[in-house]
Amino acid sequence: MPAPLIAVTGATGVVGGLAAARLAERGNPLRLVVRDPARAPDLPGADVRRAAGYGDLEAMRAALAGADTLLLVPAEESLDRVHQHRTAVDAAVAAGVRRIVYISFIGAAPDATFTLARDHWATEEHIRAAGVEWTFLRMNLYLDFIPSMVLPSGVLAGPAGDGRTAAVARSDLAEVAVAVLLDDRREATVLDVTGGRAFTLAEAAAELSELSGRSVVYRDETLAEARASRAGYGAPDWQVEAWISTYAAIAAGELDVVSDTVARLAGHTPSTLADYVRAHPESVAHVAG
Ligand SMILES: NC(=O)c1ccc[n+]([C@@H]2O[C@H](COP(=O)([O-])OP(=O)(O)OC[C@H]3O[C@@H](n4cnc5c(N)ncnc54)[C@H](OP(=O)(O)O)[C@@H]3O)[C@@H](O)[C@H]2O)c1
């Protein structure tokens, strides 16, 4: 009997793309559900279906027809993200999908400090009530993003205090997703997916200085200073609050979660910031400091 068909969303992006590539290497029947087929990765054995977005119920239902399992990569941040996620879940159920693996966020809860973790909680709740099998992979902050949080001046500023994050590499998250997707025990599980060590942003800045040979410093901000320093970006208030609340969640200790999920399911120790920067020196090239 052929292996069950796995549908992957977000395959034009980093995490979905890495997961899809690894599933294709394993020869697993694969469907890529993308917004723009012209940008879909060309993977052996994968068929590609288009849906304009998670909010397009009928297109999502048609794109998911015949799939057994869905890897649902969360949408880019938007005001109606929860509605889009719920619609994608409803489409999966209508299409007969039996299992949803959803990439959620550490500490997802209705009162999480990180505002977008509240969206993830609402999505989890919808999946729990949908009558499908499920697994939630609660990612920590992306390790890959930390260099990009540094301004060209070498300042990494935010209201994170001396809180810690066990940031995780996107490649490790994708490997965990693949292990879960291919595990036919299909337990209803919530897995925290984190790096191997929790560090402060001051420690990250010191490490980035050492790795880049340029001066990187962490500057703690109050919430008001953080709002003021981002006021010129032209982003709507909800988005600025989302950005700032990432740091506030670190300050509150909500990202100070270290799990053994990567070691257990990906079979290697989690990537470190040093691993990432050594492999991607361009990630610190913008820093002049
Ligand atoms: N943990 C963290 O620190 C962190 C940081 C940033 C984001 N995230 C979340 O993690 C997700 C995956 O990360 P990533 O690095 O793989 O992101 P990415 O490279 O930006 O890829 C996102 C993927 O999702 C697709 N997508 C976005 N919005 C969609 C929508 N409304 N309907 C259907 N497809 C949609 C994109 O399609 P297109 O190619 O067509 O745009 C793309 O394929 C992000 O979307 C975001 O929700 C987490």
The ligand as a MOL file (V3000), in Angstrom:
LIG
                    3D

  0  0  0     0  0            999 V3000
M  V30 BEGIN CTAB
M  V30 COUNTS 48 52 0 0 0
M  V30 BEGIN ATOM
M  V30 1 N 9.1530 31.7050 15.3010 0
M  V30 2 C 9.4710 32.8550 14.7530 0
M  V30 3 O 10.3930 33.5680 15.2130 0
M  V30 4 C 8.7620 33.3240 13.5310 0
M  V30 5 C 9.2030 34.4900 12.9080 0
M  V30 6 C 8.5430 34.9200 11.7600 0
M  V30 7 C 7.4660 34.2140 11.2680 0
M  V30 8 N 7.0630 33.0660 11.8980 0 CHG=1
M  V30 9 C 5.8970 32.3060 11.4080 0
M  V30 10 O 6.3700 31.0790 10.8520 0
M  V30 11 C 5.8010 30.9020 9.5500 0
M  V30 12 C 6.7100 30.0530 8.6940 0
M  V30 13 O 8.0070 30.6010 8.7160 0
M  V30 14 P 8.8910 30.6850 7.3950 0
M  V30 15 O 10.2030 31.1960 7.8260 0
M  V30 16 O 8.7970 29.4190 6.6220 0 CHG=-1
M  V30 17 O 8.1140 31.8540 6.6180 0
M  V30 18 P 8.2820 32.2620 5.0680 0
M  V30 19 O 9.5840 31.8330 4.5250 0
M  V30 20 O 7.9020 33.6970 5.0050 0
M  V30 21 O 7.1410 31.3930 4.3610 0
M  V30 22 C 5.7760 31.5550 4.6700 0
M  V30 23 C 5.0060 30.6360 3.7380 0
M  V30 24 O 3.6160 30.6990 4.0690 0
M  V30 25 C 2.8910 31.1150 2.9020 0
M  V30 26 N 1.7930 31.9620 3.3540 0
M  V30 27 C 1.9100 33.1070 4.0820 0
M  V30 28 N 0.6990 33.6150 4.3100 0
M  V30 29 C -0.1970 32.7900 3.7180 0
M  V30 30 C -1.6060 32.7910 3.6040 0
M  V30 31 N -2.3410 33.7770 4.1560 0
M  V30 32 N -2.2130 31.7870 2.9360 0
M  V30 33 C -1.4650 30.7950 2.3750 0
M  V30 34 N -0.1170 30.7340 2.4430 0
M  V30 35 C 0.5040 31.7220 3.1030 0
M  V30 36 C 3.8830 31.8860 2.0520 0
M  V30 37 O 3.4470 31.9090 0.7060 0
M  V30 38 P 4.0360 33.0010 -0.3510 0
M  V30 39 O 5.3890 32.4850 -0.7580 0
M  V30 40 O 3.0450 32.9810 -1.4410 0
M  V30 41 O 4.1210 34.3180 0.3780 0
M  V30 42 C 5.1350 31.0450 2.2660 0
M  V30 43 O 5.0990 29.8860 1.4850 0
M  V30 44 C 5.5600 32.3150 9.0580 0
M  V30 45 O 4.5660 32.3460 8.0470 0
M  V30 46 C 5.0930 32.9990 10.3330 0
M  V30 47 O 3.7400 32.7190 10.5800 0
M  V30 48 C 7.7070 32.6120 13.0060 0
M  V30 END ATOM
M  V30 BEGIN BOND
M  V30 1 1 1 2
M  V30 2 2 2 3
M  V30 3 1 2 4
M  V30 4 1 4 5
M  V30 5 2 4 48
M  V30 6 2 5 6
M  V30 7 1 6 7
M  V30 8 2 7 8
M  V30 9 1 8 9
M  V30 10 1 8 48
M  V30 11 1 9 10
M  V30 12 1 9 46
M  V30 13 1 10 11
M  V30 14 1 11 12
M  V30 15 1 11 44
M  V30 16 1 12 13
M  V30 17 1 13 14
M  V30 18 2 14 15
M  V30 19 1 14 16
M  V30 20 1 14 17
M  V30 21 1 17 18
M  V30 22 2 18 19
M  V30 23 1 18 20
M  V30 24 1 18 21
M  V30 25 1 21 22
M  V30 26 1 22 23
M  V30 27 1 23 24
M  V30 28 1 23 42
M  V30 29 1 24 25
M  V30 30 1 25 26
M  V30 31 1 25 36
M  V30 32 1 26 27
M  V30 33 1 26 35
M  V30 34 2 27 28
M  V30 35 1 28 29
M  V30 36 1 29 30
M  V30 37 2 29 35
M  V30 38 1 30 31
M  V30 39 2 30 32
M  V30 40 1 32 33
M  V30 41 2 33 34
M  V30 42 1 34 35
M  V30 43 1 36 37
M  V30 44 1 36 42
M  V30 45 1 37 38
M  V30 46 2 38 39
M  V30 47 1 38 40
M  V30 48 1 38 41
M  V30 49 1 42 43
M  V30 50 1 44 45
M  V30 51 1 44 46
M  V30 52 1 46 47
M  V30 END BOND
M  V30 END CTAB
M  END
